[in-house]
Structures are given as structure tokens and as C-alpha cells.
């Protein structure tokens, strides 16, 4: 499961406020605020999945814990990949 820190970092990459994430995930603003403040351990799995799906749909990739810590990054768009591979 993703963490509260990953959610915050993903919002920074997307230049989203908590309200933007609430709208795009279909959750209330207080729910997003609670998730970020208290962590996802106190949230339902369904709400965590909605947040993750909304962020992934916007281009965020979640990097699992792999010895260096969990993280986030933005996916490269197809045009960027093509340009960089030339």
C-alpha cells in the first residue's frame, strides 16, 4: 500500500492541492486531509485504492520499498521517450 508521504509527494509533482486530489478520487477533502495527516493505516483499503488510481491516472508511478525507500516519480510521456531515445 502507498504511504501518506508518497501521496503528498505525488501531489507536489502534479501541482495539486488536497482539494484537487479529493475531486479526482471521488473522496471528500476531510478524508484526504486525514489520510495525509494520520496515514493510510486508519483508512479503508477502498479509499487508498481510489487515491492511488487517481494519482496513477494523472501520470504518477509509485516506487515500492526496495532498500532505498519507497518513492514516486512521473511517467515519461510517449513523446518524451521517443525524443530521448533518438
N, C-alpha and C positions, 0 to 999 in steps of 0.2 A: 504494500500500500504506500502511496505517496505521503509525504510529510507536510506539515504546516509551512516549514521553511521552503520546501520546493514550490508550494502554491504561491507564496509571496514572491519568490524569485521569478517564477513564470509570469506573474502579473507585471513585474518590472520589465521583463523582456518585451512584453506585449504593450506596455504603456497603458495598462488597465487599472482602474480603480476597483475597489471591492464591489462597488455597485455594478460595474461592467461584468464582472465575473458572476455576480448574482443573476443578472438578466440573462446571460448566455447559458448558465447552467440550469436555470429554472428554479433556483433556490432563493430564499429571502436574504436580504442584506444581513440581518442579525445572525443567520445561520453561517454565512461566510465569515463574518467577524468572529464568531465563536470558534469556528474551525481553525482559523489562523491564530487565535489567542490561546486556546486551550489544547489544540492538537486534534488530530483526527480520531484518536482513541475514544473520544466521547461522542463521535458522530456515527451515524449509520453507514454501513457499507454502501448502500444505495446512494447516499448523498456524496460520499467520497468518489464514487464512480462517476456521478454526474459532473463533479468539478473536474476530474481528470479528463473526461471525454470532451468537455468544453474547451479546456486548455489545449488538448491534443488537436482538436479540430481547428484551432487557431494557429497551429504550427509549432507547438511546444513538444519536445521529446523529453521524457523522464529517464534519467540515467540511474539504474539501480545501484545500491551499495555494492562496491566491488573492491574494497580495500582502501580506496581513496575517498570514500564518502559518496553518498547519493547526490545527485545534482539535476540540473535541467539545461537544455540548450534549444535553440531554434533550429528547425529543419531547414535545410537549404532548399530553395525553390528550384524547380527543374531548370529554369533559365540560368541560374547561378551555377548549378552543377555543370551544365554544358559549357559555360564560359570558362570556368576554372579548369575543365579537362582539356581544353584546346591548347 
